[in-house]
Amino acid sequence: MKPALLVVDMLKEFVHGRLRSPEASRIIPVIKDLASAMHNRGFPVIYLADHHYQFDHELSIWGPHAMHNDPESEIIEELRPGPSDIVLYKRSYSGFRETGLDYILRDLGVDTVIITGIHTHICVLHTAIDAFYNRYQVIVVEDAVSAFSRSDHEWALNYMKTTLGCRIMKSKEVIEFISSK
Ligand code: ZN
């Protein structure tokens, strides 16, 4: 079994900026610990970053966010990707859609994705759905994903567990899991 850590949308605008939430800030140190556990074992860490152009379909729903050329669209300093990490840009919710993620995971021999980041019921959920369709085992780290509302967060965790077969685990267990591989 070979895992990859996926870090979804930990962008300045979403964490500290205009669309910030205390929940998003709270998961930063947890993701940091998971990333260093992955680095220690030589497993891949892949950042997925929302990145939009003015004409993107999704903007009709949410308005402009994570816009191309906006410095706020960068990944937060606290989780700045290291030299061996991979950064992929996405123009919709799923980290798999038109990003090349599936080929990268296949080339790396990855069979298990560990999903972290924001928001539990939007981009995390859609990334988990595509991971399911692409036949990956999925672990969602419940204290390393967040949403603005507790009910959206809990609804999505439950959906990913019951409908997609994701394993919902705490970061402490996941770090033990990574270290044992
Ligand atoms: Zn978006």
Backbone and ligand atoms as CSV (ligand in chain L), in Angstrom:
chain,resi,resn,atom,element,x,y,z
A,1,MET,N,N,0.835,-1.203,0.000
A,1,MET,CA,C,0.000,0.000,0.000
A,1,MET,C,C,0.874,1.260,0.000
A,2,LYS,N,N,0.556,2.191,-0.889
A,2,LYS,CA,C,1.317,3.444,-0.897
A,2,LYS,C,C,0.370,4.634,-0.857
A,3,PRO,N,N,0.490,5.468,0.172
A,3,PRO,CA,C,-0.405,6.623,0.284
A,3,PRO,C,C,0.187,7.907,-0.310
A,4,ALA,N,N,-0.724,8.832,-0.679
A,4,ALA,CA,C,-0.328,10.218,-0.993
A,4,ALA,C,C,-1.216,11.131,-0.159
A,5,LEU,N,N,-0.642,12.213,0.329
A,5,LEU,CA,C,-1.428,13.202,1.076
A,5,LEU,C,C,-1.919,14.265,0.100
A,6,LEU,N,N,-3.222,14.512,0.091
A,6,LEU,CA,C,-3.787,15.579,-0.729
A,6,LEU,C,C,-4.188,16.738,0.191
A,7,VAL,N,N,-3.719,17.933,-0.124
A,7,VAL,CA,C,-4.039,19.125,0.679
A,7,VAL,C,C,-4.866,20.053,-0.212
A,8,VAL,N,N,-6.140,20.167,0.109
A,8,VAL,CA,C,-7.083,20.850,-0.779
A,8,VAL,C,C,-7.303,22.314,-0.360
A,9,ASP,N,N,-7.003,23.244,-1.267
A,9,ASP,CA,C,-7.448,24.647,-1.167
A,9,ASP,C,C,-7.052,25.406,0.095
A,10,MET,N,N,-5.859,25.134,0.624
A,10,MET,CA,C,-5.416,25.918,1.789
A,10,MET,C,C,-4.769,27.216,1.268
A,11,LEU,N,N,-5.612,28.065,0.707
A,11,LEU,CA,C,-5.166,29.298,0.054
A,11,LEU,C,C,-5.318,30.491,1.003
A,12,LYS,N,N,-4.499,31.507,0.776
A,12,LYS,CA,C,-4.536,32.700,1.641
A,12,LYS,C,C,-5.948,33.283,1.729
A,13,GLU,N,N,-6.614,33.398,0.598
A,13,GLU,CA,C,-7.954,34.004,0.598
A,13,GLU,C,C,-8.947,33.201,1.444
A,14,PHE,N,N,-8.833,31.884,1.400
A,14,PHE,CA,C,-9.798,31.015,2.091
A,14,PHE,C,C,-9.476,30.825,3.582
A,15,VAL,N,N,-8.196,30.971,3.935
A,15,VAL,CA,C,-7.797,30.661,5.315
A,15,VAL,C,C,-7.645,31.939,6.144
A,16,HIS,N,N,-6.938,32.944,5.575
A,16,HIS,CA,C,-6.695,34.165,6.348
A,16,HIS,C,C,-7.399,35.379,5.739
A,17,GLY,N,N,-7.867,35.278,4.513
A,17,GLY,CA,C,-8.359,36.448,3.783
A,17,GLY,C,C,-9.866,36.611,3.821
A,18,ARG,N,N,-10.389,37.065,2.698
A,18,ARG,CA,C,-11.799,37.432,2.575
A,18,ARG,C,C,-12.756,36.305,2.963
A,19,LEU,N,N,-12.401,35.055,2.672
A,19,LEU,CA,C,-13.313,33.926,2.934
A,19,LEU,C,C,-12.830,33.064,4.099
A,20,ARG,N,N,-12.124,33.725,5.018
A,20,ARG,CA,C,-11.507,32.976,6.129
A,20,ARG,C,C,-12.561,32.414,7.091
A,21,SER,N,N,-12.123,31.414,7.850
A,21,SER,CA,C,-12.965,30.915,8.932
A,21,SER,C,C,-12.038,30.384,10.019
A,22,PRO,N,N,-12.471,30.450,11.261
A,22,PRO,CA,C,-11.634,29.920,12.348
A,22,PRO,C,C,-11.379,28.432,12.169
A,23,GLU,N,N,-12.348,27.732,11.598
A,23,GLU,CA,C,-12.200,26.283,11.377
A,23,GLU,C,C,-11.027,26.006,10.436
A,24,ALA,N,N,-10.891,26.833,9.394
A,24,ALA,CA,C,-9.812,26.619,8.423
A,24,ALA,C,C,-8.455,26.849,9.079
A,25,SER,N,N,-8.361,27.835,9.968
A,25,SER,CA,C,-7.081,28.093,10.653
A,25,SER,C,C,-6.724,26.947,11.586
A,26,ARG,N,N,-7.734,26.381,12.200
A,26,ARG,CA,C,-7.514,25.340,13.206
A,26,ARG,C,C,-6.862,24.080,12.619
A,27,ILE,N,N,-7.089,23.816,11.337
A,27,ILE,CA,C,-6.539,22.571,10.759
A,27,ILE,C,C,-5.096,22.728,10.249
A,28,ILE,N,N,-4.570,23.971,10.252
A,28,ILE,CA,C,-3.212,24.180,9.700
A,28,ILE,C,C,-2.167,23.295,10.400
A,29,PRO,N,N,-2.067,23.362,11.751
A,29,PRO,CA,C,-1.012,22.554,12.385
A,29,PRO,C,C,-1.206,21.049,12.180
A,30,VAL,N,N,-2.459,20.624,12.053
A,30,VAL,CA,C,-2.734,19.196,11.852
A,30,VAL,C,C,-2.205,18.765,10.475
A,31,ILE,N,N,-2.472,19.568,9.461
A,31,ILE,CA,C,-1.984,19.249,8.110
A,31,ILE,C,C,-0.452,19.274,8.086
A,32,LYS,N,N,0.109,20.233,8.807
A,32,LYS,CA,C,1.575,20.338,8.874
A,32,LYS,C,C,2.195,19.051,9.433
A,33,ASP,N,N,1.599,18.533,10.509
A,33,ASP,CA,C,2.098,17.288,11.110
A,33,ASP,C,C,1.959,16.109,10.146
A,34,LEU,N,N,0.830,16.053,9.442
A,34,LEU,CA,C,0.624,14.965,8.477
A,34,LEU,C,C,1.650,15.062,7.351
A,35,ALA,N,N,1.888,16.284,6.860
A,35,ALA,CA,C,2.858,16.466,5.763
A,35,ALA,C,C,4.250,16.044,6.224
A,36,SER,N,N,4.617,16.380,7.474
A,36,SER,CA,C,5.970,15.973,7.871
A,36,SER,C,C,6.062,14.468,8.090
A,37,ALA,N,N,4.979,13.837,8.547
A,37,ALA,CA,C,4.995,12.364,8.639
A,37,ALA,C,C,5.176,11.742,7.249
A,38,MET,N,N,4.528,12.321,6.238
A,38,MET,CA,C,4.677,11.817,4.867
A,38,MET,C,C,6.113,12.031,4.380
A,39,HIS,N,N,6.650,13.223,4.605
A,39,HIS,CA,C,8.023,13.507,4.169
A,39,HIS,C,C,9.017,12.536,4.815
A,40,ASN,N,N,8.808,12.265,6.108
A,40,ASN,CA,C,9.724,11.351,6.819
A,40,ASN,C,C,9.767,9.966,6.188
A,41,ARG,N,N,8.630,9.547,5.630
A,41,ARG,CA,C,8.557,8.215,5.025
A,41,ARG,C,C,8.805,8.259,3.513
A,42,GLY,N,N,9.000,9.447,2.967
A,42,GLY,CA,C,9.236,9.591,1.528
A,42,GLY,C,C,7.980,9.434,0.686
A,43,PHE,N,N,6.807,9.641,1.286
A,43,PHE,CA,C,5.543,9.553,0.539
A,43,PHE,C,C,5.160,10.924,-0.038
A,44,PRO,N,N,4.452,10.918,-1.176
A,44,PRO,CA,C,4.140,12.187,-1.829
A,44,PRO,C,C,3.102,13.058,-1.110
A,45,VAL,N,N,3.337,14.365,-1.196
A,45,VAL,CA,C,2.396,15.370,-0.690
A,45,VAL,C,C,2.000,16.231,-1.887
A,46,ILE,N,N,0.703,16.277,-2.146
A,46,ILE,CA,C,0.211,16.971,-3.344
A,46,ILE,C,C,-0.785,18.058,-2.935
A,47,TYR,N,N,-0.473,19.283,-3.313
A,47,TYR,CA,C,-1.351,20.413,-3.023
A,47,TYR,C,C,-2.264,20.648,-4.215
A,48,LEU,N,N,-3.552,20.803,-3.920
A,48,LEU,CA,C,-4.532,21.098,-4.963
A,48,LEU,C,C,-5.054,22.494,-4.694
A,49,ALA,N,N,-4.932,23.374,-5.685
A,49,ALA,CA,C,-5.250,24.782,-5.440
A,49,ALA,C,C,-6.292,25.279,-6.428
A,50,ASP,N,N,-7.399,25.757,-5.893
A,50,ASP,CA,C,-8.405,26.415,-6.719
A,50,ASP,C,C,-7.728,27.571,-7.452
A,51,HIS,N,N,-8.050,27.729,-8.729
A,51,HIS,CA,C,-7.382,28.771,-9.527
A,51,HIS,C,C,-8.296,29.113,-10.712
A,52,HIS,N,N,-8.920,30.265,-10.658
A,52,HIS,CA,C,-9.980,30.578,-11.630
A,52,HIS,C,C,-9.640,31.721,-12.574
A,53,TYR,N,N,-10.261,31.606,-13.750
A,53,TYR,CA,C,-10.264,32.700,-14.724
A,53,TYR,C,C,-11.660,33.334,-14.724
A,54,GLN,N,N,-11.754,34.565,-15.212
A,54,GLN,CA,C,-13.024,35.323,-15.163
A,54,GLN,C,C,-14.192,34.572,-15.777
A,55,PHE,N,N,-13.895,33.720,-16.765
A,55,PHE,CA,C,-14.981,33.069,-17.517
A,55,PHE,C,C,-15.370,31.711,-16.921
A,56,ASP,N,N,-14.775,31.311,-15.824
A,56,ASP,CA,C,-15.039,29.961,-15.292
A,56,ASP,C,C,-16.502,29.796,-14.864
A,57,HIS,N,N,-17.049,28.660,-15.235
A,57,HIS,CA,C,-18.435,28.301,-14.960
A,57,HIS,C,C,-18.810,28.480,-13.482
A,58,GLU,N,N,-17.917,28.016,-12.619
A,58,GLU,CA,C,-18.221,27.993,-11.188
A,58,GLU,C,C,-18.456,29.390,-10.596
A,59,LEU,N,N,-17.912,30.437,-11.252
A,59,LEU,CA,C,-18.052,31.783,-10.696
A,59,LEU,C,C,-19.498,32.259,-10.734
A,60,SER,N,N,-20.324,31.656,-11.590
A,60,SER,CA,C,-21.734,32.046,-11.635
A,60,SER,C,C,-22.442,31.604,-10.342
A,61,ILE,N,N,-21.850,30.669,-9.643
A,61,ILE,CA,C,-22.448,30.208,-8.382
A,61,ILE,C,C,-21.872,30.973,-7.192
A,62,TRP,N,N,-20.539,31.117,-7.154
A,62,TRP,CA,C,-19.871,31.649,-5.956
A,62,TRP,C,C,-19.376,33.078,-6.100
A,63,GLY,N,N,-19.391,33.617,-7.317
A,63,GLY,CA,C,-18.714,34.898,-7.528
A,63,GLY,C,C,-17.215,34.664,-7.601
A,64,PRO,N,N,-16.448,35.753,-7.898
A,64,PRO,CA,C,-15.001,35.584,-8.049
A,64,PRO,C,C,-14.340,35.117,-6.751
A,65,HIS,N,N,-13.453,34.113,-6.875
A,65,HIS,CA,C,-12.635,33.654,-5.750
A,65,HIS,C,C,-11.445,32.917,-6.342
A,66,ALA,N,N,-10.351,32.871,-5.608
A,66,ALA,CA,C,-9.131,32.195,-6.058
A,66,ALA,C,C,-8.795,32.568,-7.501
A,67,MET,N,N,-8.789,33.859,-7.764
A,67,MET,CA,C,-8.627,34.311,-9.138
A,67,MET,C,C,-7.160,34.286,-9.584
A,68,HIS,N,N,-6.981,33.964,-10.853
A,68,HIS,CA,C,-5.674,33.998,-11.503
A,68,HIS,C,C,-5.037,35.377,-11.300
A,69,ASN,N,N,-3.755,35.419,-10.987
A,69,ASN,CA,C,-3.011,36.666,-10.788
A,69,ASN,C,C,-3.298,37.379,-9.482
A,70,ASP,N,N,-4.133,36.803,-8.620
A,70,ASP,CA,C,-4.371,37.422,-7.312
A,70,ASP,C,C,-3.427,36.763,-6.301
A,71,PRO,N,N,-2.568,37.540,-5.641
A,71,PRO,CA,C,-1.627,36.928,-4.681
A,71,PRO,C,C,-2.334,36.171,-3.556
A,72,GLU,N,N,-3.589,36.519,-3.278
A,72,GLU,CA,C,-4.375,35.818,-2.257
A,72,GLU,C,C,-4.702,34.379,-2.667
A,73,SER,N,N,-4.500,34.059,-3.956
A,73,SER,CA,C,-4.779,32.696,-4.428
A,73,SER,C,C,-3.636,31.730,-4.139
A,74,GLU,N,N,-2.563,32.259,-3.531
A,74,GLU,CA,C,-1.422,31.379,-3.230
A,74,GLU,C,C,-1.699,30.524,-1.995
A,75,ILE,N,N,-0.972,29.409,-1.911
A,75,ILE,CA,C,-1.056,28.545,-0.728
A,75,ILE,C,C,-0.482,29.301,0.482
A,76,ILE,N,N,-1.102,29.124,1.641
A,76,ILE,CA,C,-0.668,29.850,2.847
A,76,ILE,C,C,0.795,29.554,3.186
A,77,GLU,N,N,1.453,30.579,3.751
A,77,GLU,CA,C,2.880,30.457,4.093
A,77,GLU,C,C,3.152,29.270,5.020
A,78,GLU,N,N,2.235,29.053,5.979
A,78,GLU,CA,C,2.451,27.997,6.982
A,78,GLU,C,C,2.572,26.626,6.342
A,79,LEU,N,N,1.964,26.450,5.172
A,79,LEU,CA,C,1.995,25.140,4.505
A,79,LEU,C,C,2.740,25.232,3.176
A,80,ARG,N,N,3.655,26.165,3.100
A,80,ARG,CA,C,4.371,26.363,1.829
A,80,ARG,C,C,4.935,25.025,1.329
A,81,PRO,N,N,4.594,24.638,0.087
A,81,PRO,CA,C,5.052,23.336,-0.429
A,81,PRO,C,C,6.580,23.249,-0.456
A,82,GLY,N,N,7.099,22.089,-0.063
A,82,GLY,CA,C,8.538,21.858,-0.085
A,82,GLY,C,C,8.996,21.467,-1.485
A,83,PRO,N,N,10.319,21.319,-1.664
A,83,PRO,CA,C,10.880,21.049,-2.999
A,83,PRO,C,C,10.393,19.743,-3.630
A,84,SER,N,N,10.043,18.757,-2.798
A,84,SER,CA,C,9.603,17.486,-3.381
A,84,SER,C,C,8.080,17.415,-3.533
A,85,ASP,N,N,7.366,18.450,-3.065
A,85,ASP,CA,C,5.900,18.430,-3.133
A,85,ASP,C,C,5.414,18.830,-4.529
A,86,ILE,N,N,4.172,18.443,-4.804
A,86,ILE,CA,C,3.573,18.725,-6.114
A,86,ILE,C,C,2.412,19.695,-5.911
A,87,VAL,N,N,2.294,20.688,-6.790
A,87,VAL,CA,C,1.169,21.626,-6.719
A,87,VAL,C,C,0.399,21.555,-8.027
A,88,LEU,N,N,-0.900,21.286,-7.930
A,88,LEU,CA,C,-1.761,21.217,-9.121
A,88,LEU,C,C,-2.881,22.243,-8.978
A,89,TYR,N,N,-3.211,22.888,-10.077
A,89,TYR,CA,C,-4.250,23.928,-10.059
A,89,TYR,C,C,-5.533,23.387,-10.664
A,90,LYS,N,N,-6.663,23.739,-10.043
A,90,LYS,CA,C,-7.944,23.205,-10.501
A,90,LYS,C,C,-8.929,24.346,-10.734
A,91,ARG,N,N,-9.847,24.140,-11.662
A,91,ARG,CA,C,-10.830,25.171,-11.998
A,91,ARG,C,C,-12.239,24.753,-11.627
A,92,SER,N,N,-12.335,23.662,-10.858
A,92,SER,CA,C,-13.640,23.285,-10.312
A,92,SER,C,C,-13.392,22.547,-8.994
A,93,TYR,N,N,-14.422,21.959,-8.450
A,93,TYR,CA,C,-14.320,21.430,-7.086
A,93,TYR,C,C,-13.328,20.274,-6.946
A,94,SER,N,N,-13.356,19.346,-7.884
A,94,SER,CA,C,-12.573,18.125,-7.723
A,94,SER,C,C,-11.100,18.322,-8.076
A,95,GLY,N,N,-10.240,17.800,-7.207
A,95,GLY,CA,C,-8.803,17.840,-7.480
A,95,GLY,C,C,-8.395,16.939,-8.637
A,96,PHE,N,N,-9.297,16.071,-9.106
A,96,PHE,CA,C,-8.988,15.157,-10.205
A,96,PHE,C,C,-9.340,15.729,-11.565
A,97,ARG,N,N,-10.241,16.706,-11.603
A,97,ARG,CA,C,-10.799,17.137,-12.887
A,97,ARG,C,C,-9.841,18.042,-13.650
A,98,GLU,N,N,-9.318,17.550,-14.770
A,98,GLU,CA,C,-8.441,18.322,-15.663
A,98,GLU,C,C,-7.161,18.816,-14.968
A,99,THR,N,N,-6.674,18.057,-14.001
A,99,THR,CA,C,-5.458,18.488,-13.296
A,99,THR,C,C,-4.279,17.552,-13.528
A,100,GLY,N,N,-4.552,16.371,-14.072
A,100,GLY,CA,C,-3.478,15.378,-14.230
A,100,GLY,C,C,-3.211,14.579,-12.970
A,101,LEU,N,N,-3.997,14.794,-11.922
A,101,LEU,CA,C,-3.739,14.112,-10.646
A,101,LEU,C,C,-3.762,12.594,-10.779
A,102,ASP,N,N,-4.724,12.070,-11.519
A,102,ASP,CA,C,-4.834,10.609,-11.624
A,102,ASP,C,C,-3.555,9.995,-12.220
A,103,TYR,N,N,-3.049,10.578,-13.292
A,103,TYR,CA,C,-1.813,10.055,-13.911
A,103,TYR,C,C,-0.634,10.152,-12.958
A,104,ILE,N,N,-0.564,11.250,-12.229
A,104,ILE,CA,C,0.549,11.422,-11.282
A,104,ILE,C,C,0.497,10.333,-10.223
A,105,LEU,N,N,-0.707,10.087,-9.678
A,105,LEU,CA,C,-0.842,9.046,-8.649
A,105,LEU,C,C,-0.482,7.674,-9.212
A,106,ARG,N,N,-0.919,7.400,-10.442
A,106,ARG,CA,C,-0.582,6.114,-11.073
A,106,ARG,C,C,0.919,5.988,-11.281
A,107,ASP,N,N,1.549,7.059,-11.786
A,107,ASP,CA,C,2.996,7.019,-12.026
A,107,ASP,C,C,3.771,6.812,-10.722
A,108,LEU,N,N,3.216,7.347,-9.638
A,108,LEU,CA,C,3.876,7.204,-8.341
A,108,LEU,C,C,3.554,5.864,-7.666
A,109,GLY,N,N,2.633,5.114,-8.267
A,109,GLY,CA,C,2.252,3.826,-7.670
A,109,GLY,C,C,1.375,3.973,-6.437
A,110,VAL,N,N,0.677,5.093,-6.337
A,110,VAL,CA,C,-0.170,5.353,-5.167
A,110,VAL,C,C,-1.502,4.619,-5.309
A,111,ASP,N,N,-1.931,3.994,-4.204
A,111,ASP,CA,C,-3.254,3.357,-4.223
A,111,ASP,C,C,-4.195,3.918,-3.160
A,112,THR,N,N,-3.672,4.763,-2.282
A,112,THR,CA,C,-4.470,5.307,-1.173
A,112,THR,C,C,-4.263,6.810,-1.094
A,113,VAL,N,N,-5.366,7.573,-1.082
A,113,VAL,CA,C,-5.215,9.022,-0.906
A,113,VAL,C,C,-5.733,9.412,0.473
A,114,ILE,N,N,-4.977,10.290,1.104
A,114,ILE,CA,C,-5.336,10.820,2.420
A,114,ILE,C,C,-5.746,12.272,2.172
A,115,ILE,N,N,-7.028,12.568,2.401
A,115,ILE,CA,C,-7.523,13.895,2.012
A,115,ILE,C,C,-7.615,14.823,3.217
A,116,THR,N,N,-7.076,16.050,3.022
A,116,THR,CA,C,-7.143,17.110,4.037
A,116,THR,C,C,-7.517,18.414,3.337
A,117,GLY,N,N,-7.880,19.435,4.129
A,117,GLY,CA,C,-8.106,20.760,3.559
A,117,GLY,C,C,-9.547,21.224,3.660
A,118,ILE,N,N,-9.918,22.141,2.772
A,118,ILE,CA,C,-11.251,22.749,2.825
A,118,ILE,C,C,-11.894,22.729,1.444
A,119,HIS,N,N,-13.244,22.821,1.376
A,119,HIS,CA,C,-14.191,22.668,2.492
A,119,HIS,C,C,-14.766,21.257,2.447
A,120,THR,N,N,-15.092,20.724,3.613
A,120,THR,CA,C,-15.453,19.311,3.709
A,120,THR,C,C,-16.547,18.911,2.720
A,121,HIS,N,N,-17.557,19.786,2.562
A,121,HIS,CA,C,-18.739,19.421,1.767
A,121,HIS,C,C,-18.651,19.892,0.312
A,122,ILE,N,N,-17.535,20.553,-0.063
A,122,ILE,CA,C,-17.440,21.030,-1.464
A,122,ILE,C,C,-16.220,20.363,-2.124
A,123,CYS,N,N,-15.055,21.000,-2.042
A,123,CYS,CA,C,-13.905,20.468,-2.795
A,123,CYS,C,C,-13.349,19.175,-2.201
A,124,VAL,N,N,-13.395,19.031,-0.891
A,124,VAL,CA,C,-12.962,17.767,-0.279
A,124,VAL,C,C,-13.891,16.643,-0.738
A,125,LEU,N,N,-15.195,16.901,-0.661
A,125,LEU,CA,C,-16.172,15.878,-1.058
A,125,LEU,C,C,-16.011,15.487,-2.532
A,126,HIS,N,N,-15.907,16.477,-3.413
A,126,HIS,CA,C,-15.813,16.159,-4.849
A,126,HIS,C,C,-14.506,15.451,-5.191
A,127,THR,N,N,-13.446,15.773,-4.470
A,127,THR,CA,C,-12.175,15.065,-4.673
A,127,THR,C,C,-12.315,13.610,-4.210
A,128,ALA,N,N,-13.025,13.413,-3.099
A,128,ALA,CA,C,-13.260,12.041,-2.608
A,128,ALA,C,C,-14.133,11.259,-3.596
A,129,ILE,N,N,-15.118,11.909,-4.194
A,129,ILE,CA,C,-15.992,11.231,-5.166
A,129,ILE,C,C,-15.154,10.746,-6.357
A,130,ASP,N,N,-14.297,11.616,-6.892
A,130,ASP,CA,C,-13.494,11.205,-8.055
A,130,ASP,C,C,-12.432,10.174,-7.669
A,131,ALA,N,N,-11.924,10.250,-6.456
A,131,ALA,CA,C,-10.981,9.213,-5.994
A,131,ALA,C,C,-11.689,7.861,-5.963
A,132,PHE,N,N,-12.930,7.870,-5.539
A,132,PHE,CA,C,-13.757,6.648,-5.525
A,132,PHE,C,C,-13.919,6.104,-6.949
A,133,TYR,N,N,-14.301,6.968,-7.895
A,133,TYR,CA,C,-14.497,6.514,-9.278
A,133,TYR,C,C,-13.193,6.010,-9.898
A,134,ASN,N,N,-12.072,6.614,-9.466
A,134,ASN,CA,C,-10.765,6.214,-10.005
A,134,ASN,C,C,-10.131,5.058,-9.240
A,135,ARG,N,N,-10.915,4.464,-8.312
A,135,ARG,CA,C,-10.523,3.214,-7.649
A,135,ARG,C,C,-9.435,3.350,-6.602
A,136,TYR,N,N,-9.323,4.535,-6.000
A,136,TYR,CA,C,-8.377,4.680,-4.888
A,136,TYR,C,C,-9.063,4.367,-3.567
A,137,GLN,N,N,-8.291,3.868,-2.614
A,137,GLN,CA,C,-8.736,3.819,-1.223
A,137,GLN,C,C,-8.660,5.249,-0.694
A,138,VAL,N,N,-9.647,5.643,0.065
A,138,VAL,CA,C,-9.678,7.045,0.519
A,138,VAL,C,C,-9.750,7.102,2.044
A,139,ILE,N,N,-8.823,7.870,2.598
A,139,ILE,CA,C,-8.874,8.200,4.028
A,139,ILE,C,C,-9.154,9.696,4.119
A,140,VAL,N,N,-10.174,10.078,4.877
A,140,VAL,CA,C,-10.441,11.494,5.127
A,140,VAL,C,C,-10.082,11.754,6.589
A,141,VAL,N,N,-9.216,12.740,6.802
A,141,VAL,CA,C,-8.749,13.020,8.164
A,141,VAL,C,C,-9.717,14.017,8.797
A,142,GLU,N,N,-10.506,13.529,9.740
A,142,GLU,CA,C,-11.640,14.354,10.184
A,142,GLU,C,C,-11.236,15.630,10.897
A,143,ASP,N,N,-10.073,15.648,11.549
A,143,ASP,CA,C,-9.628,16.896,12.191
A,143,ASP,C,C,-8.651,17.681,11.304
A,144,ALA,N,N,-8.567,17.299,10.014
A,144,ALA,CA,C,-7.732,18.051,9.063
A,144,ALA,C,C,-8.545,18.515,7.861
A,145,VAL,N,N,-9.873,18.441,7.979
A,145,VAL,CA,C,-10.774,19.026,6.965
A,145,VAL,C,C,-11.756,19.926,7.720
A,146,SER,N,N,-12.280,20.952,7.033
A,146,SER,CA,C,-13.235,21.817,7.728
A,146,SER,C,C,-14.172,22.483,6.736
A,147,ALA,N,N,-15.281,22.988,7.307
A,147,ALA,CA,C,-16.260,23.759,6.527
A,147,ALA,C,C,-16.714,24.915,7.401
A,148,PHE,N,N,-17.396,25.889,6.792
A,148,PHE,CA,C,-17.882,27.024,7.587
A,148,PHE,C,C,-18.859,26.542,8.663
A,149,SER,N,N,-19.723,25.607,8.285
A,149,SER,CA,C,-20.723,25.169,9.266
A,149,SER,C,C,-20.464,23.729,9.690
A,150,ARG,N,N,-20.680,23.515,10.975
A,150,ARG,CA,C,-20.496,22.191,11.569
A,150,ARG,C,C,-21.416,21.168,10.887
A,151,SER,N,N,-22.649,21.599,10.571
A,151,SER,CA,C,-23.602,20.634,9.999
A,151,SER,C,C,-23.168,20.210,8.586
A,152,ASP,N,N,-22.657,21.153,7.774
A,152,ASP,CA,C,-22.143,20.783,6.440
A,152,ASP,C,C,-20.968,19.814,6.576
A,153,HIS,N,N,-20.090,20.121,7.529
A,153,HIS,CA,C,-18.896,19.294,7.772
A,153,HIS,C,C,-19.315,17.865,8.142
A,154,GLU,N,N,-20.237,17.773,9.086
A,154,GLU,CA,C,-20.634,16.439,9.569
A,154,GLU,C,C,-21.433,15.666,8.524
A,155,TRP,N,N,-22.302,16.392,7.815
A,155,TRP,CA,C,-23.078,15.744,6.754
A,155,TRP,C,C,-22.119,15.128,5.721
A,156,ALA,N,N,-21.105,15.912,5.307
A,156,ALA,CA,C,-20.197,15.432,4.252
A,156,ALA,C,C,-19.338,14.263,4.731
A,157,LEU,N,N,-18.876,14.314,5.986
A,157,LEU,CA,C,-18.089,13.183,6.509
A,157,LEU,C,C,-18.924,11.909,6.486
A,158,ASN,N,N,-20.178,12.055,6.898
A,158,ASN,CA,C,-21.059,10.891,6.929
A,158,ASN,C,C,-21.328,10.352,5.516
A,159,TYR,N,N,-21.544,11.266,4.572
A,159,TYR,CA,C,-21.796,10.867,3.185
A,159,TYR,C,C,-20.578,10.134,2.604
A,160,MET,N,N,-19.377,10.681,2.865
A,160,MET,CA,C,-18.166,10.064,2.316
A,160,MET,C,C,-17.951,8.668,2.912
A,161,LYS,N,N,-18.331,8.538,4.173
A,161,LYS,CA,C,-18.195,7.233,4.828
A,161,LYS,C,C,-19.212,6.221,4.284
A,162,THR,N,N,-20.477,6.617,4.255
A,162,THR,CA,C,-21.531,5.645,3.953
A,162,THR,C,C,-21.686,5.395,2.457
A,163,THR,N,N,-21.468,6.422,1.634
A,163,THR,CA,C,-21.763,6.287,0.204
A,163,THR,C,C,-20.517,6.031,-0.626
A,164,LEU,N,N,-19.360,6.541,-0.167
A,164,LEU,CA,C,-18.131,6.381,-0.951
A,164,LEU,C,C,-17.169,5.378,-0.315
A,165,GLY,N,N,-17.502,4.908,0.868
A,165,GLY,CA,C,-16.622,3.932,1.532
A,165,GLY,C,C,-15.319,4.513,2.028
A,166,CYS,N,N,-15.287,5.828,2.253
A,166,CYS,CA,C,-14.055,6.440,2.774
A,166,CYS,C,C,-13.864,6.028,4.226
A,167,ARG,N,N,-12.607,5.909,4.618
A,167,ARG,CA,C,-12.315,5.710,6.047
A,167,ARG,C,C,-12.149,7.092,6.665
A,168,ILE,N,N,-12.947,7.367,7.680
A,168,ILE,CA,C,-12.862,8.663,8.364
A,168,ILE,C,C,-12.003,8.434,9.605
A,169,MET,N,N,-10.819,9.062,9.620
A,169,MET,CA,C,-9.863,8.780,10.706
A,169,MET,C,C,-9.380,10.070,11.345
A,170,LYS,N,N,-8.915,9.963,12.570
A,170,LYS,CA,C,-8.312,11.119,13.252
A,170,LYS,C,C,-6.828,11.196,12.872
A,171,SER,N,N,-6.274,12.425,12.922
A,171,SER,CA,C,-4.902,12.622,12.460
A,171,SER,C,C,-3.897,11.751,13.229
A,172,LYS,N,N,-4.169,11.566,14.511
A,172,LYS,CA,C,-3.240,10.768,15.326
A,172,LYS,C,C,-3.145,9.333,14.754
A,173,GLU,N,N,-4.320,8.769,14.437
A,173,GLU,CA,C,-4.343,7.410,13.864
A,173,GLU,C,C,-3.667,7.404,12.490
A,174,VAL,N,N,-3.903,8.462,11.708
A,174,VAL,CA,C,-3.346,8.500,10.348
A,174,VAL,C,C,-1.830,8.600,10.400
A,175,ILE,N,N,-1.313,9.380,11.361
A,175,ILE,CA,C,0.142,9.507,11.495
A,175,ILE,C,C,0.741,8.139,11.872
A,176,GLU,N,N,0.055,7.422,12.742
A,176,GLU,CA,C,0.523,6.050,13.079
A,176,GLU,C,C,0.488,5.147,11.841
A,177,PHE,N,N,-0.595,5.283,11.081
A,177,PHE,CA,C,-0.753,4.507,9.848
A,177,PHE,C,C,0.388,4.798,8.863
A,178,ILE,N,N,0.683,6.087,8.681
A,178,ILE,CA,C,1.756,6.487,7.742
A,178,ILE,C,C,3.093,5.926,8.228
A,179,SER,N,N,3.338,6.068,9.507
A,179,SER,CA,C,4.638,5.656,10.048
A,179,SER,C,C,4.823,4.136,9.978
A,180,SER,N,N,3.698,3.391,9.931
A,180,SER,CA,C,3.803,1.929,9.892
A,180,SER,C,C,3.971,1.395,8.477
A,181,LYS,N,N,3.828,2.251,7.454
A,181,LYS,CA,C,3.890,1.783,6.060
A,181,LYS,C,C,5.324,1.722,5.588
L,1,ZN,ZN,ZN,-13.541,27.511,-7.014
